Amino acid sequence: MKRNIILFLVMLCGFVLQTTLFQTLSFGGISPNILIIITVSYAFMYGGKCGMVVGFLCGLLMDIFYGNVLGFYALVYLYIGAANGVFHSIFYQDDIKLPLVLILVSDFVYTFICYVLLYLLRRRFDILYYLKYIMIPEVVYTIFVTVFIYPMILFLNRTIDDVERGENKVV
Protein backbone atom coordinates (compact mmCIF):
# COMPACT_ATOMS: atom_id res chain seq x y z
CA MET A 1 0.00 0.00 0.00
CA LYS A 2 2.83 2.39 0.87
CA ARG A 3 4.52 1.59 -2.43
CA ASN A 4 1.38 2.46 -4.38
CA ILE A 5 0.92 5.75 -2.56
CA ILE A 6 4.55 6.68 -3.14
CA LEU A 7 4.26 5.63 -6.80
CA PHE A 8 1.21 7.86 -7.23
CA LEU A 9 3.07 10.75 -5.59
CA VAL A 10 6.05 10.17 -7.91
CA MET A 11 3.74 10.29 -10.94
CA LEU A 12 2.02 13.40 -9.64
CA CYS A 13 5.34 15.13 -8.90
CA GLY A 14 6.63 14.14 -12.33
CA PHE A 15 3.54 15.57 -13.98
CA VAL A 16 3.80 18.81 -12.01
CA LEU A 17 7.52 19.11 -12.82
CA GLN A 18 6.91 18.42 -16.50
CA THR A 19 4.11 20.92 -16.81
CA THR A 20 5.51 23.73 -14.65
CA LEU A 21 9.24 23.82 -13.94
CA PHE A 22 10.46 22.21 -17.13
CA GLN A 23 8.06 24.28 -19.24
CA THR A 24 9.86 27.36 -17.94
CA LEU A 25 13.21 25.69 -18.56
CA SER A 26 12.28 24.77 -22.12
CA PHE A 27 14.67 25.45 -24.97
CA GLY A 28 12.91 26.62 -28.11
CA GLY A 29 9.62 25.27 -26.81
CA ILE A 30 11.14 21.84 -26.15
CA SER A 31 10.89 20.34 -22.67
CA PRO A 32 11.81 16.88 -21.36
CA ASN A 33 9.20 14.18 -20.99
CA ILE A 34 9.37 13.29 -17.30
CA LEU A 35 6.38 10.95 -17.50
CA ILE A 36 8.19 8.81 -20.07
CA ILE A 37 11.13 8.56 -17.66
CA ILE A 38 8.81 7.45 -14.85
CA THR A 39 6.90 4.98 -17.02
CA VAL A 40 10.01 3.36 -18.47
CA SER A 41 11.78 3.27 -15.10
CA TYR A 42 8.95 1.49 -13.32
CA ALA A 43 8.33 -0.87 -16.25
CA PHE A 44 12.02 -1.74 -16.33
CA MET A 45 12.22 -2.23 -12.55
CA TYR A 46 8.95 -4.07 -11.90
CA GLY A 47 7.81 -5.57 -15.19
CA GLY A 48 5.11 -5.16 -17.77
CA LYS A 49 2.04 -5.04 -15.52
CA CYS A 50 3.47 -2.24 -13.40
CA GLY A 51 4.68 -0.46 -16.54
CA MET A 52 1.24 -0.67 -18.08
CA VAL A 53 -0.49 0.70 -14.98
CA VAL A 54 2.04 3.49 -14.52
CA GLY A 55 1.94 4.30 -18.24
CA PHE A 56 -1.83 4.35 -18.30
CA LEU A 57 -2.04 6.65 -15.27
CA CYS A 58 0.66 9.00 -16.60
CA GLY A 59 -1.06 9.13 -19.97
CA LEU A 60 -4.41 9.70 -18.32
CA LEU A 61 -2.97 12.70 -16.49
CA MET A 62 -1.79 14.08 -19.84
CA ASP A 63 -5.18 13.35 -21.43
CA ILE A 64 -7.17 15.03 -18.69
CA PHE A 65 -5.14 18.22 -18.68
CA TYR A 66 -3.77 18.54 -22.24
CA GLY A 67 -5.36 15.99 -24.53
CA ASN A 68 -7.99 16.60 -27.16
CA VAL A 69 -9.20 13.01 -27.05
CA LEU A 70 -9.50 11.19 -23.73
CA GLY A 71 -7.41 8.04 -23.87
CA PHE A 72 -4.92 8.87 -26.62
CA TYR A 73 -1.92 9.54 -24.40
CA ALA A 74 -3.08 6.88 -21.93
CA LEU A 75 -2.94 4.27 -24.67
CA VAL A 76 0.45 5.42 -25.98
CA TYR A 77 2.01 5.44 -22.51
CA LEU A 78 0.40 2.08 -21.71
CA TYR A 79 2.03 0.46 -24.74
CA ILE A 80 5.37 2.06 -23.91
CA GLY A 81 5.13 0.70 -20.36
CA ALA A 82 4.24 -2.77 -21.63
CA ALA A 83 7.07 -2.80 -24.18
CA ASN A 84 9.65 -1.75 -21.61
CA GLY A 85 8.40 -4.29 -19.10
CA VAL A 86 9.88 -6.98 -21.34
CA PHE A 87 13.34 -5.85 -20.25
CA HIS A 88 12.58 -6.46 -16.56
CA SER A 89 14.28 -9.85 -16.76
CA ILE A 90 17.65 -8.20 -17.46
CA PHE A 91 17.24 -5.44 -14.86
CA TYR A 92 20.47 -4.65 -13.04
CA GLN A 93 20.19 -1.80 -10.53
CA ASP A 94 23.66 -0.33 -10.89
CA ASP A 95 23.66 -0.14 -14.69
CA ILE A 96 22.30 3.11 -16.11
CA LYS A 97 23.17 2.46 -19.77
CA LEU A 98 20.21 0.19 -20.58
CA PRO A 99 17.60 2.48 -18.94
CA LEU A 100 19.08 5.43 -20.86
CA VAL A 101 18.76 3.54 -24.14
CA LEU A 102 15.23 2.39 -23.30
CA ILE A 103 14.15 5.93 -22.40
CA LEU A 104 15.79 7.29 -25.56
CA VAL A 105 13.99 4.78 -27.78
CA SER A 106 10.69 5.17 -25.89
CA ASP A 107 10.73 8.95 -26.14
CA PHE A 108 11.56 8.77 -29.84
CA VAL A 109 8.73 6.29 -30.42
CA TYR A 110 6.38 8.48 -28.38
CA THR A 111 7.17 11.61 -30.39
CA PHE A 112 6.96 9.67 -33.67
CA ILE A 113 3.55 8.22 -32.78
CA CYS A 114 2.35 11.70 -31.81
CA TYR A 115 3.62 13.05 -35.13
CA VAL A 116 1.92 10.35 -37.17
CA LEU A 117 -1.40 10.41 -35.36
CA LEU A 118 -1.66 14.11 -34.56
CA TYR A 119 0.07 15.82 -37.50
CA LEU A 120 0.58 13.47 -40.43
CA LEU A 121 -3.09 12.56 -40.56
CA ARG A 122 -3.86 16.29 -40.83
CA ARG A 123 -1.70 16.49 -43.96
CA ARG A 124 1.33 18.08 -42.34
CA PHE A 125 4.01 16.18 -44.21
CA ASP A 126 7.16 18.01 -43.12
CA ILE A 127 8.65 15.15 -41.10
CA LEU A 128 12.23 16.40 -41.49
CA TYR A 129 11.31 19.68 -39.80
CA TYR A 130 9.52 17.84 -37.00
CA LEU A 131 12.44 15.43 -36.63
CA LYS A 132 15.08 18.17 -36.56
CA TYR A 133 13.34 20.75 -34.40
CA ILE A 134 11.08 18.71 -32.11
CA MET A 135 11.83 14.97 -31.94
CA ILE A 136 15.61 14.92 -31.61
CA PRO A 137 15.88 17.94 -29.27
CA GLU A 138 13.20 16.49 -26.98
CA VAL A 139 14.93 13.10 -26.89
CA VAL A 140 18.29 14.73 -26.08
CA TYR A 141 16.78 16.93 -23.36
CA THR A 142 14.91 13.95 -21.88
CA ILE A 143 18.10 11.87 -21.78
CA PHE A 144 19.97 14.71 -20.11
CA VAL A 145 17.30 14.96 -17.41
CA THR A 146 17.17 11.16 -17.07
CA VAL A 147 20.76 11.14 -15.84
CA PHE A 148 19.53 13.01 -12.76
CA ILE A 149 15.99 11.65 -12.27
CA TYR A 150 16.55 7.91 -12.82
CA PRO A 151 19.02 7.56 -9.91
CA MET A 152 16.51 9.31 -7.63
CA ILE A 153 13.75 6.90 -8.67
CA LEU A 154 16.10 3.97 -8.21
CA PHE A 155 17.16 5.19 -4.74
CA LEU A 156 13.52 5.68 -3.73
CA ASN A 157 12.62 2.16 -4.81
CA ARG A 158 15.65 0.63 -3.08
CA THR A 159 14.65 2.40 0.13
CA ILE A 160 11.06 1.15 -0.17
CA ASP A 161 12.32 -2.40 -0.82
CA ASP A 162 14.60 -2.21 2.24
CA VAL A 163 11.77 -0.95 4.45
CA GLU A 164 9.42 -3.68 3.19
CA ARG A 165 12.05 -6.34 3.97
CA GLY A 166 12.61 -4.81 7.38
CA GLU A 167 16.31 -4.10 6.80
CA ASN A 168 16.09 -0.35 7.21
CA LYS A 169 13.58 1.13 9.62
CA VAL A 170 12.58 4.50 8.18
CA VAL A 171 9.51 6.17 9.61
C-alpha positions as CSV (number, residue, x, y, z in Angstrom):
1,M,0.0,0.0,0.0
2,K,2.8,2.4,0.9
3,R,4.5,1.6,-2.4
4,N,1.4,2.5,-4.4
5,I,0.9,5.8,-2.6
6,I,4.5,6.7,-3.1
7,L,4.3,5.6,-6.8
8,F,1.2,7.9,-7.2
9,L,3.1,10.7,-5.6
10,V,6.1,10.2,-7.9
11,M,3.7,10.3,-10.9
12,L,2.0,13.4,-9.6
13,C,5.3,15.1,-8.9
14,G,6.6,14.1,-12.3
15,F,3.5,15.6,-14.0
16,V,3.8,18.8,-12.0
17,L,7.5,19.1,-12.8
18,Q,6.9,18.4,-16.5
19,T,4.1,20.9,-16.8
20,T,5.5,23.7,-14.7
21,L,9.2,23.8,-13.9
22,F,10.5,22.2,-17.1
23,Q,8.1,24.3,-19.2
24,T,9.9,27.4,-17.9
25,L,13.2,25.7,-18.6
26,S,12.3,24.8,-22.1
27,F,14.7,25.4,-25.0
28,G,12.9,26.6,-28.1
29,G,9.6,25.3,-26.8
30,I,11.1,21.8,-26.1
31,S,10.9,20.3,-22.7
32,P,11.8,16.9,-21.4
33,N,9.2,14.2,-21.0
34,I,9.4,13.3,-17.3
35,L,6.4,11.0,-17.5
36,I,8.2,8.8,-20.1
37,I,11.1,8.6,-17.7
38,I,8.8,7.5,-14.8
39,T,6.9,5.0,-17.0
40,V,10.0,3.4,-18.5
41,S,11.8,3.3,-15.1
42,Y,9.0,1.5,-13.3
43,A,8.3,-0.9,-16.2
44,F,12.0,-1.7,-16.3
45,M,12.2,-2.2,-12.5
46,Y,9.0,-4.1,-11.9
47,G,7.8,-5.6,-15.2
48,G,5.1,-5.2,-17.8
49,K,2.0,-5.0,-15.5
50,C,3.5,-2.2,-13.4
51,G,4.7,-0.5,-16.5
52,M,1.2,-0.7,-18.1
53,V,-0.5,0.7,-15.0
54,V,2.0,3.5,-14.5
55,G,1.9,4.3,-18.2
56,F,-1.8,4.4,-18.3
57,L,-2.0,6.6,-15.3
58,C,0.7,9.0,-16.6
59,G,-1.1,9.1,-20.0
60,L,-4.4,9.7,-18.3
61,L,-3.0,12.7,-16.5
62,M,-1.8,14.1,-19.8
63,D,-5.2,13.3,-21.4
64,I,-7.2,15.0,-18.7
65,F,-5.1,18.2,-18.7
66,Y,-3.8,18.5,-22.2
67,G,-5.4,16.0,-24.5
68,N,-8.0,16.6,-27.2
69,V,-9.2,13.0,-27.0
70,L,-9.5,11.2,-23.7
71,G,-7.4,8.0,-23.9
72,F,-4.9,8.9,-26.6
73,Y,-1.9,9.5,-24.4
74,A,-3.1,6.9,-21.9
75,L,-2.9,4.3,-24.7
76,V,0.4,5.4,-26.0
77,Y,2.0,5.4,-22.5
78,L,0.4,2.1,-21.7
79,Y,2.0,0.5,-24.7
80,I,5.4,2.1,-23.9
81,G,5.1,0.7,-20.4
82,A,4.2,-2.8,-21.6
83,A,7.1,-2.8,-24.2
84,N,9.7,-1.7,-21.6
85,G,8.4,-4.3,-19.1
86,V,9.9,-7.0,-21.3
87,F,13.3,-5.8,-20.2
88,H,12.6,-6.5,-16.6
89,S,14.3,-9.9,-16.8
90,I,17.6,-8.2,-17.5
91,F,17.2,-5.4,-14.9
92,Y,20.5,-4.6,-13.0
93,Q,20.2,-1.8,-10.5
94,D,23.7,-0.3,-10.9
95,D,23.7,-0.1,-14.7
96,I,22.3,3.1,-16.1
97,K,23.2,2.5,-19.8
98,L,20.2,0.2,-20.6
99,P,17.6,2.5,-18.9
100,L,19.1,5.4,-20.9
101,V,18.8,3.5,-24.1
102,L,15.2,2.4,-23.3
103,I,14.2,5.9,-22.4
104,L,15.8,7.3,-25.6
105,V,14.0,4.8,-27.8
106,S,10.7,5.2,-25.9
107,D,10.7,9.0,-26.1
108,F,11.6,8.8,-29.8
109,V,8.7,6.3,-30.4
110,Y,6.4,8.5,-28.4
111,T,7.2,11.6,-30.4
112,F,7.0,9.7,-33.7
113,I,3.5,8.2,-32.8
114,C,2.4,11.7,-31.8
115,Y,3.6,13.0,-35.1
116,V,1.9,10.3,-37.2
117,L,-1.4,10.4,-35.4
118,L,-1.7,14.1,-34.6
119,Y,0.1,15.8,-37.5
120,L,0.6,13.5,-40.4
121,L,-3.1,12.6,-40.6
122,R,-3.9,16.3,-40.8
123,R,-1.7,16.5,-44.0
124,R,1.3,18.1,-42.3
125,F,4.0,16.2,-44.2
126,D,7.2,18.0,-43.1
127,I,8.7,15.2,-41.1
128,L,12.2,16.4,-41.5
129,Y,11.3,19.7,-39.8
130,Y,9.5,17.8,-37.0
131,L,12.4,15.4,-36.6
132,K,15.1,18.2,-36.6
133,Y,13.3,20.7,-34.4
134,I,11.1,18.7,-32.1
135,M,11.8,15.0,-31.9
136,I,15.6,14.9,-31.6
137,P,15.9,17.9,-29.3
138,E,13.2,16.5,-27.0
139,V,14.9,13.1,-26.9
140,V,18.3,14.7,-26.1
141,Y,16.8,16.9,-23.4
142,T,14.9,13.9,-21.9
143,I,18.1,11.9,-21.8
144,F,20.0,14.7,-20.1
145,V,17.3,15.0,-17.4
146,T,17.2,11.2,-17.1
147,V,20.8,11.1,-15.8
148,F,19.5,13.0,-12.8
149,I,16.0,11.7,-12.3
150,Y,16.6,7.9,-12.8
151,P,19.0,7.6,-9.9
152,M,16.5,9.3,-7.6
153,I,13.7,6.9,-8.7
154,L,16.1,4.0,-8.2
155,F,17.2,5.2,-4.7
156,L,13.5,5.7,-3.7
157,N,12.6,2.2,-4.8
158,R,15.7,0.6,-3.1
159,T,14.6,2.4,0.1
160,I,11.1,1.1,-0.2
161,D,12.3,-2.4,-0.8
162,D,14.6,-2.2,2.2
163,V,11.8,-0.9,4.4
164,E,9.4,-3.7,3.2
165,R,12.1,-6.3,4.0
166,G,12.6,-4.8,7.4
167,E,16.3,-4.1,6.8
168,N,16.1,-0.4,7.2
169,K,13.6,1.1,9.6
170,V,12.6,4.5,8.2
171,V,9.5,6.2,9.6
